[in-house]
Amino acid sequence: MDRRTFLARNAAVAVVPVALTTFSASAGARSPVRNPIDFKSNLPAPGDFPARWICGSESLMDNTDPPVQVHWYNDHTAILRQNKAYSYEAPFAPLYFGNERVLLLDEGFTTLRNDWDLRAVVDTCIVDWASRNGRDPASLELLVAFSHLHADHYAAVNQFADRPNTRYMGLTHEEMIGFWGMTNFPEERVTLDLGGREILIWGSPGHVVSEFAYYDSYTQILYTGDMFYRGRCYISFWEPWFESMKRLIDFVDTHPVTHVMGCHVEISKDGEDYPYGLTWQPNEAPVQMTVKQLRETYEFAKTITEPGIYFTGTVFLCNQTRSMTTIDVNPYRYS
């Protein structure tokens, strides 16, 4: 599919906002779900992260791991992670199940299904979940979205272009905010109803202009994309990023959060910065972070007054150094 056709199809999909809790009315009448799952009691829903993720290998030619690791955080939440042997970016991708629809966030750095088939992995997860919960997988609408407009997060969207009962986010700022029905980006917070399971969404620019934060009310995981993660937080626009951090702090002041989760890991458990482009991270830090670490980073950010690379103890804040990498010789020092 050429880009013009791709954008045209996305535009057709994105004209109907999906963020409002009245979404089911705009999508047409739906039959009541039999024996619906309760996503609102006994919260937060417990879950766990793996002790170790697939994280590449010393010899990529000899790598035998699957292209993507699927970890079920709990019965209704899967987290996917691309194998670093297939892309050094190795992005994570949450998959949230509700009674009526499924949300996939961030699709990984792949485009062709014959390279590696993300769509088949997602479809297998949906069939698995539907089988365990007595549902018809074809009845579940799939929403394919991403945290921000970088290729390692949206490249695989085209794998879902002809998938039935699927909506996917477009590749312009207007289509992205329109997909969630936002009219006041980035301050506006909208609610996506997956069928009893609510996802809160708001703007979180700074890494790039078009970026979102996502909060799952069921697991109470706050997903922060690339603006805050265990690695090099490339901050293109300092003031919008700082305001986005302030919105995150205001949110955790008023909402319970079990974990803060970013989209990558580029740092070891000991705080070592893995070089840019590395495809083997044998001692990488966990993807999940704490609210305490978020608060500490925000307080650290208050002291930053000029461009540079700063280590907070949790993440590297690369303030307006996007063209620089950790393996380049550059005028900035680690502070």
C-alpha positions as a Markdown table, in Angstrom:
| # | Residue | x | y | z |
|---|---|---|---|---|
| 1 | Met | 0.0 | 0.0 | 0.0 |
| 2 | Asp | 1.4 | 3.4 | -0.9 |
| 3 | Arg | 1.5 | 6.3 | 1.6 |
| 4 | Arg | -1.3 | 8.2 | -0.1 |
| 5 | Thr | -3.7 | 5.2 | 0.1 |
| 6 | Phe | -2.5 | 4.5 | 3.7 |
| 7 | Leu | -3.3 | 8.0 | 4.9 |
| 8 | Ala | -6.6 | 8.1 | 3.0 |
| 9 | Arg | -7.7 | 4.9 | 4.8 |
| 10 | Asn | -6.6 | 6.3 | 8.1 |
| 11 | Ala | -8.5 | 9.5 | 7.5 |
| 12 | Ala | -11.6 | 7.5 | 6.9 |
| 13 | Val | -11.1 | 5.6 | 10.1 |
| 14 | Ala | -10.3 | 8.5 | 12.3 |
| 15 | Val | -13.3 | 10.7 | 11.6 |
| 16 | Val | -15.3 | 9.0 | 14.3 |
| 17 | Pro | -13.7 | 9.7 | 17.8 |
| 18 | Val | -13.3 | 6.6 | 19.9 |
| 19 | Ala | -12.4 | 8.2 | 23.2 |
| 20 | Leu | -15.8 | 9.1 | 24.6 |
| 21 | Thr | -17.6 | 6.8 | 26.9 |
| 22 | Thr | -20.6 | 7.3 | 24.6 |
| 23 | Phe | -18.5 | 5.6 | 21.9 |
| 24 | Ser | -20.7 | 2.5 | 21.7 |
| 25 | Ala | -23.7 | 4.7 | 20.6 |
| 26 | Ser | -21.7 | 6.3 | 17.7 |
| 27 | Ala | -20.5 | 2.8 | 16.7 |
| 28 | Gly | -24.0 | 1.4 | 16.5 |
| 29 | Ala | -26.1 | -0.7 | 18.9 |
| 30 | Arg | -24.3 | -3.6 | 20.5 |
| 31 | Ser | -25.9 | -6.6 | 22.1 |
| 32 | Pro | -25.3 | -6.8 | 25.9 |
| 33 | Val | -22.3 | -8.9 | 26.8 |
| 34 | Arg | -23.2 | -12.1 | 28.6 |
| 35 | Asn | -21.4 | -12.6 | 31.9 |
| 36 | Pro | -19.4 | -9.4 | 31.6 |
| 37 | Ile | -16.1 | -9.3 | 33.4 |
| 38 | Asp | -16.0 | -6.9 | 36.4 |
| 39 | Phe | -13.2 | -4.4 | 35.8 |
| 40 | Lys | -14.1 | -2.0 | 38.6 |
| 41 | Ser | -14.0 | -4.0 | 41.8 |
| 42 | Asn | -11.1 | -5.0 | 44.0 |
| 43 | Leu | -8.7 | -2.7 | 42.3 |
| 44 | Pro | -5.9 | -2.5 | 41.4 |
| 45 | Ala | -6.0 | -5.8 | 39.6 |
| 46 | Pro | -2.9 | -7.7 | 40.6 |
| 47 | Gly | -0.3 | -8.7 | 38.0 |
| 48 | Asp | 3.4 | -9.2 | 37.5 |
| 49 | Phe | 6.3 | -8.4 | 35.2 |
| 50 | Pro | 8.8 | -11.1 | 34.1 |
| 51 | Ala | 12.1 | -11.4 | 35.9 |
| 52 | Arg | 13.8 | -10.9 | 32.6 |
| 53 | Trp | 12.6 | -9.9 | 29.2 |
| 54 | Ile | 14.0 | -11.1 | 25.8 |
| 55 | Cys | 16.8 | -8.6 | 25.3 |
| 56 | Gly | 18.7 | -9.6 | 22.2 |
| 57 | Ser | 21.8 | -11.7 | 22.0 |
| 58 | Glu | 25.6 | -11.4 | 21.4 |
| 59 | Ser | 25.2 | -13.0 | 18.0 |
| 60 | Leu | 22.1 | -11.9 | 16.2 |
| 61 | Met | 22.5 | -14.6 | 13.5 |
| 62 | Asp | 22.3 | -17.2 | 16.2 |
| 63 | Asn | 19.3 | -15.7 | 18.0 |
| 64 | Thr | 16.5 | -18.2 | 18.5 |
| 65 | Asp | 14.1 | -16.1 | 20.5 |
| 66 | Pro | 10.7 | -15.2 | 18.9 |
| 67 | Pro | 10.4 | -11.8 | 17.3 |
| 68 | Val | 8.2 | -10.6 | 20.0 |
| 69 | Gln | 7.8 | -11.7 | 23.6 |
| 70 | Val | 4.2 | -12.0 | 25.0 |
| 71 | His | 3.9 | -11.7 | 28.7 |
| 72 | Trp | 0.4 | -11.9 | 30.4 |
| 73 | Tyr | 0.6 | -9.4 | 33.2 |
| 74 | Asn | -2.7 | -10.8 | 34.4 |
| 75 | Asp | -5.7 | -12.6 | 32.7 |
| 76 | His | -6.9 | -9.5 | 30.9 |
| 77 | Thr | -3.6 | -7.6 | 30.2 |
| 78 | Ala | -0.8 | -8.7 | 27.9 |
| 79 | Ile | 2.5 | -6.8 | 27.4 |
| 80 | Leu | 4.4 | -7.4 | 24.2 |
| 81 | Arg | 8.1 | -6.6 | 23.7 |
| 82 | Gln | 10.0 | -6.7 | 20.4 |
| 83 | Asn | 13.2 | -8.8 | 20.4 |
| 84 | Lys | 16.3 | -6.5 | 20.2 |
| 85 | Ala | 17.7 | -8.9 | 17.6 |
| 86 | Tyr | 15.0 | -7.6 | 15.3 |
| 87 | Ser | 15.3 | -4.0 | 16.3 |
| 88 | Tyr | 17.6 | -2.3 | 18.7 |
| 89 | Glu | 14.6 | -0.1 | 19.7 |
| 90 | Ala | 12.9 | -3.1 | 21.3 |
| 91 | Pro | 9.7 | -1.2 | 22.1 |
| 92 | Phe | 7.0 | -2.5 | 24.6 |
| 93 | Ala | 3.4 | -2.7 | 23.6 |
| 94 | Pro | 0.6 | -3.1 | 26.1 |
| 95 | Leu | -2.6 | -5.0 | 25.1 |
| 96 | Tyr | -5.6 | -4.2 | 27.2 |
| 97 | Phe | -8.8 | -6.3 | 27.0 |
| 98 | Gly | -12.3 | -5.0 | 27.9 |
| 99 | Asn | -15.7 | -6.6 | 27.5 |
| 100 | Glu | -16.3 | -5.1 | 24.1 |
| 101 | Arg | -12.9 | -4.0 | 22.6 |
| 102 | Val | -9.2 | -4.4 | 22.9 |
| 103 | Leu | -6.6 | -1.6 | 22.9 |
| 104 | Leu | -3.1 | -2.1 | 21.4 |
| 105 | Leu | -0.6 | 0.6 | 22.2 |
| 106 | Asp | 2.6 | 1.0 | 20.1 |
| 107 | Glu | 3.2 | -1.5 | 17.3 |
| 108 | Gly | 6.9 | -2.0 | 17.2 |
| 109 | Phe | 9.6 | -1.4 | 14.5 |
| 110 | Thr | 8.3 | -3.6 | 11.7 |
| 111 | Thr | 6.2 | -3.1 | 8.6 |
| 112 | Leu | 5.9 | -6.3 | 6.6 |
| 113 | Arg | 4.1 | -9.3 | 7.9 |
| 114 | Asn | 6.6 | -11.6 | 6.1 |
| 115 | Asp | 9.4 | -9.9 | 8.1 |
| 116 | Trp | 7.7 | -10.7 | 11.3 |
| 117 | Asp | 3.9 | -10.9 | 11.8 |
| 118 | Leu | 2.8 | -8.7 | 14.7 |
| 119 | Arg | -0.8 | -8.9 | 13.6 |
| 120 | Ala | -0.7 | -12.7 | 13.9 |
| 121 | Val | 0.7 | -12.4 | 17.4 |
| 122 | Val | -2.0 | -9.9 | 18.4 |
| 123 | Asp | -4.7 | -12.1 | 16.9 |
| 124 | Thr | -3.4 | -15.1 | 18.8 |
| 125 | Cys | -3.6 | -13.2 | 22.0 |
| 126 | Ile | -7.2 | -12.2 | 21.2 |
| 127 | Val | -8.2 | -15.7 | 20.4 |
| 128 | Asp | -6.5 | -16.9 | 23.6 |
| 129 | Trp | -8.3 | -14.4 | 25.7 |
| 130 | Ala | -11.7 | -15.0 | 24.0 |
| 131 | Ser | -11.3 | -18.8 | 24.5 |
| 132 | Arg | -10.5 | -18.4 | 28.2 |
| 133 | Asn | -13.5 | -16.1 | 28.7 |
| 134 | Gly | -16.1 | -17.7 | 26.6 |
| 135 | Arg | -16.2 | -15.0 | 23.9 |
| 136 | Asp | -16.3 | -14.9 | 20.1 |
| 137 | Pro | -13.0 | -13.2 | 19.1 |
| 138 | Ala | -14.6 | -11.7 | 16.0 |
| 139 | Ser | -17.0 | -9.8 | 18.3 |
| 140 | Leu | -14.1 | -7.8 | 19.9 |
| 141 | Glu | -13.2 | -4.5 | 18.2 |
| 142 | Leu | -9.5 | -3.9 | 18.1 |
| 143 | Leu | -8.2 | -0.3 | 18.5 |
| 144 | Val | -4.6 | 0.1 | 17.2 |
| 145 | Ala | -3.0 | 3.3 | 18.6 |
| 146 | Phe | 0.4 | 4.5 | 19.7 |
| 147 | Ser | 2.0 | 6.8 | 22.2 |
| 148 | His | 3.6 | 9.2 | 19.7 |
| 149 | Leu | 4.6 | 9.8 | 16.1 |
| 150 | His | 7.9 | 7.9 | 15.7 |
| 151 | Ala | 8.3 | 5.0 | 13.4 |
| 152 | Asp | 9.3 | 2.5 | 16.0 |
| 153 | His | 5.9 | 3.0 | 17.5 |
| 154 | Tyr | 3.6 | 3.1 | 14.5 |
| 155 | Ala | 5.5 | 1.2 | 11.7 |
| 156 | Ala | 3.3 | -1.9 | 12.0 |
| 157 | Val | 0.0 | -0.1 | 11.8 |
| 158 | Asn | -0.3 | -1.0 | 8.1 |
| 159 | Gln | -0.4 | -4.8 | 9.1 |
| 160 | Phe | -3.9 | -4.1 | 10.5 |
| 161 | Ala | -5.2 | -2.0 | 7.6 |
| 162 | Asp | -7.5 | -4.8 | 6.2 |
| 163 | Arg | -8.3 | -6.5 | 9.5 |
| 164 | Pro | -12.0 | -6.7 | 10.2 |
| 165 | Asn | -13.6 | -4.9 | 13.2 |
| 166 | Thr | -10.5 | -2.7 | 13.6 |
| 167 | Arg | -9.8 | 1.0 | 13.9 |
| 168 | Tyr | -6.3 | 2.5 | 13.8 |
| 169 | Met | -4.8 | 5.8 | 14.5 |
| 170 | Gly | -3.7 | 8.1 | 11.6 |
| 171 | Leu | -0.2 | 9.5 | 11.0 |
| 172 | Thr | -0.9 | 13.2 | 11.5 |
| 173 | His | -1.3 | 15.3 | 14.7 |
| 174 | Glu | -4.9 | 16.1 | 13.7 |
| 175 | Glu | -5.8 | 12.5 | 13.2 |
| 176 | Met | -4.1 | 11.4 | 16.4 |
| 177 | Ile | -6.0 | 13.8 | 18.6 |
| 178 | Gly | -9.2 | 13.3 | 16.6 |
| 179 | Phe | -8.9 | 9.5 | 17.1 |
| 180 | Trp | -9.4 | 10.2 | 20.9 |
| 181 | Gly | -12.0 | 12.9 | 20.3 |
| 182 | Met | -9.8 | 15.6 | 21.9 |
| 183 | Thr | -10.5 | 19.3 | 21.4 |
| 184 | Asn | -8.1 | 20.8 | 23.8 |
| 185 | Phe | -4.7 | 19.1 | 23.5 |
| 186 | Pro | -2.7 | 18.5 | 25.6 |
| 187 | Glu | -4.6 | 19.5 | 28.8 |
| 188 | Glu | -7.8 | 17.7 | 28.0 |
| 189 | Arg | -8.2 | 14.2 | 29.6 |
| 190 | Val | -10.6 | 11.8 | 27.9 |
| 191 | Thr | -11.9 | 8.4 | 28.8 |
| 192 | Leu | -11.9 | 5.4 | 26.5 |
| 193 | Asp | -14.4 | 2.7 | 27.5 |
| 194 | Leu | -13.2 | -0.8 | 26.4 |
| 195 | Gly | -16.4 | -2.2 | 27.9 |
| 196 | Gly | -16.3 | -1.7 | 31.6 |
| 197 | Arg | -12.5 | -1.1 | 31.6 |
| 198 | Glu | -11.6 | 2.6 | 31.3 |
| 199 | Ile | -8.4 | 4.1 | 29.9 |
| 200 | Leu | -7.7 | 7.7 | 30.7 |
| 201 | Ile | -5.8 | 9.6 | 28.0 |
| 202 | Trp | -4.2 | 13.1 | 27.8 |
| 203 | Gly | -1.5 | 14.9 | 25.9 |
| 204 | Ser | 2.1 | 14.5 | 27.0 |
| 205 | Pro | 4.3 | 16.4 | 24.5 |
| 206 | Gly | 8.0 | 17.2 | 24.9 |
| 207 | His | 9.8 | 14.2 | 23.4 |
| 208 | Val | 7.8 | 15.1 | 20.3 |
| 209 | Val | 4.8 | 17.4 | 19.7 |
| 210 | Ser | 2.2 | 14.6 | 19.3 |
| 211 | Glu | 2.4 | 12.3 | 22.3 |
| 212 | Phe | -0.1 | 10.8 | 24.9 |
| 213 | Ala | 0.0 | 9.4 | 28.3 |
| 214 | Tyr | -2.4 | 6.4 | 29.1 |
| 215 | Tyr | -3.7 | 5.3 | 32.4 |
| 216 | Asp | -5.4 | 1.9 | 32.8 |
| 217 | Ser | -7.9 | 2.1 | 35.6 |
| 218 | Tyr | -7.9 | -1.7 | 36.0 |
| 219 | Thr | -4.2 | -2.4 | 36.6 |
| 220 | Gln | -3.6 | 1.3 | 37.5 |
| 221 | Ile | -0.5 | 1.3 | 35.3 |
| 222 | Leu | 0.5 | 4.7 | 34.0 |
| 223 | Tyr | 2.0 | 4.4 | 30.5 |
| 224 | Thr | 4.3 | 7.3 | 29.6 |
| 225 | Gly | 5.7 | 6.3 | 26.2 |
| 226 | Asp | 9.0 | 7.9 | 25.4 |
| 227 | Met | 8.7 | 11.1 | 27.4 |
| 228 | Phe | 9.7 | 9.1 | 30.6 |
| 229 | Tyr | 11.3 | 5.7 | 30.4 |
| 230 | Arg | 14.3 | 3.7 | 31.6 |
| 231 | Gly | 16.8 | 5.1 | 29.3 |
| 232 | Arg | 17.6 | 8.2 | 27.3 |
| 233 | Cys | 14.6 | 10.5 | 27.4 |
| 234 | Tyr | 15.2 | 12.6 | 24.4 |
| 235 | Ile | 13.6 | 15.9 | 25.1 |
| 236 | Ser | 13.1 | 18.0 | 21.9 |
| 237 | Phe | 11.0 | 20.7 | 23.6 |
| 238 | Trp | 12.0 | 21.4 | 27.2 |
| 239 | Glu | 9.1 | 23.6 | 28.3 |
| 240 | Pro | 6.3 | 21.4 | 26.9 |
| 241 | Trp | 8.1 | 18.3 | 28.4 |
| 242 | Phe | 8.3 | 20.0 | 31.8 |
| 243 | Glu | 4.6 | 20.9 | 31.7 |
| 244 | Ser | 3.9 | 17.3 | 30.7 |
| 245 | Met | 5.8 | 16.1 | 33.7 |
| 246 | Lys | 3.8 | 18.5 | 35.9 |
| 247 | Arg | 0.6 | 17.0 | 34.5 |
| 248 | Leu | 1.9 | 13.5 | 35.4 |
| 249 | Ile | 2.7 | 14.7 | 38.9 |
| 250 | Asp | -0.8 | 16.2 | 39.3 |
| 251 | Phe | -2.3 | 13.0 | 38.1 |
| 252 | Val | -0.4 | 10.7 | 40.5 |
| 253 | Asp | -1.4 | 13.2 | 43.3 |
| 254 | Thr | -5.0 | 12.3 | 42.7 |
| 255 | His | -5.0 | 8.8 | 41.3 |
| 256 | Pro | -3.5 | 5.5 | 42.6 |
| 257 | Val | -0.7 | 4.2 | 40.4 |
| 258 | Thr | 0.9 | 0.8 | 40.7 |
| 259 | His | 3.6 | 1.2 | 38.1 |
| 260 | Val | 4.9 | 3.8 | 35.8 |
| 261 | Met | 5.8 | 2.2 | 32.5 |
| 262 | Gly | 7.7 | 3.6 | 29.5 |
| 263 | Cys | 8.2 | 2.2 | 26.0 |
| 264 | His | 11.9 | 1.2 | 26.1 |
| 265 | Val | 14.8 | 0.1 | 28.3 |
| 266 | Glu | 18.2 | 1.5 | 27.5 |
| 267 | Ile | 19.9 | 1.3 | 30.9 |
| 268 | Ser | 21.3 | -1.5 | 33.1 |
| 269 | Lys | 20.2 | -2.4 | 36.6 |
| 270 | Asp | 23.4 | -0.7 | 37.8 |
| 271 | Gly | 22.6 | 2.6 | 35.9 |
| 272 | Glu | 24.9 | 1.9 | 33.0 |
| 273 | Asp | 23.8 | 3.6 | 29.8 |
| 274 | Tyr | 23.7 | 1.0 | 27.0 |
| 275 | Pro | 25.2 | 2.5 | 23.8 |
| 276 | Tyr | 22.7 | 3.7 | 21.1 |
| 277 | Gly | 21.9 | 1.0 | 18.7 |
| 278 | Leu | 23.0 | -1.9 | 21.0 |
| 279 | Thr | 21.2 | -5.2 | 20.3 |
| 280 | Trp | 22.3 | -7.1 | 23.4 |
| 281 | Gln | 21.3 | -5.9 | 27.0 |
| 282 | Pro | 22.0 | -8.8 | 29.3 |
| 283 | Asn | 21.6 | -6.9 | 32.5 |
| 284 | Glu | 18.9 | -4.4 | 31.6 |
| 285 | Ala | 16.8 | -2.6 | 34.2 |
| 286 | Pro | 13.1 | -3.4 | 34.6 |
| 287 | Val | 10.7 | -1.5 | 32.4 |
| 288 | Gln | 8.4 | -0.7 | 35.3 |
| 289 | Met | 9.2 | 2.3 | 37.5 |
| 290 | Thr | 7.7 | 3.8 | 40.6 |
| 291 | Val | 5.8 | 6.9 | 41.4 |
| 292 | Lys | 8.7 | 7.8 | 43.7 |
| 293 | Gln | 11.1 | 7.7 | 40.7 |
| 294 | Leu | 8.7 | 9.9 | 38.7 |
| 295 | Arg | 8.6 | 12.5 | 41.5 |
| 296 | Glu | 12.4 | 12.4 | 42.0 |
| 297 | Thr | 12.9 | 13.0 | 38.3 |
| 298 | Tyr | 10.5 | 15.9 | 38.3 |
| 299 | Glu | 12.3 | 17.5 | 41.3 |
| 300 | Phe | 15.6 | 17.0 | 39.5 |
| 301 | Ala | 14.2 | 18.6 | 36.3 |
| 302 | Lys | 13.5 | 21.7 | 38.3 |
| 303 | Thr | 17.2 | 22.3 | 38.6 |
| 304 | Ile | 18.0 | 22.0 | 34.9 |
| 305 | Thr | 18.6 | 25.4 | 33.3 |
| 306 | Glu | 20.5 | 24.6 | 30.0 |
| 307 | Pro | 20.7 | 21.9 | 27.3 |
| 308 | Gly | 22.7 | 18.8 | 28.3 |
| 309 | Ile | 22.5 | 15.2 | 29.3 |
| 310 | Tyr | 21.6 | 14.6 | 33.0 |
| 311 | Phe | 21.4 | 11.4 | 34.9 |
| 312 | Thr | 18.7 | 11.4 | 37.6 |
| 313 | Gly | 19.6 | 8.0 | 39.0 |
| 314 | Thr | 16.6 | 6.5 | 37.1 |
| 315 | Val | 16.7 | 8.0 | 33.6 |
| 316 | Phe | 18.9 | 10.1 | 31.4 |
| 317 | Leu | 17.3 | 13.4 | 30.6 |
| 318 | Cys | 18.7 | 14.5 | 27.2 |
| 319 | Asn | 17.6 | 18.1 | 27.1 |
| 320 | Gln | 17.6 | 19.3 | 23.5 |
| 321 | Thr | 20.4 | 16.9 | 22.4 |
| 322 | Arg | 18.2 | 14.8 | 20.1 |
| 323 | Ser | 20.9 | 14.6 | 17.4 |
| 324 | Met | 23.5 | 13.4 | 19.9 |
| 325 | Thr | 23.9 | 9.9 | 21.1 |
| 326 | Thr | 25.8 | 8.4 | 24.0 |
| 327 | Ile | 28.5 | 7.0 | 21.7 |
| 328 | Asp | 29.2 | 10.3 | 20.0 |
| 329 | Val | 31.8 | 12.9 | 21.0 |
| 330 | Asn | 29.7 | 15.9 | 22.0 |
| 331 | Pro | 30.1 | 19.1 | 24.1 |
| 332 | Tyr | 27.8 | 18.0 | 26.8 |
| 333 | Arg | 28.9 | 16.1 | 29.9 |
| 334 | Tyr | 26.9 | 13.8 | 32.1 |
| 335 | Ser | 25.9 | 15.6 | 35.2 |
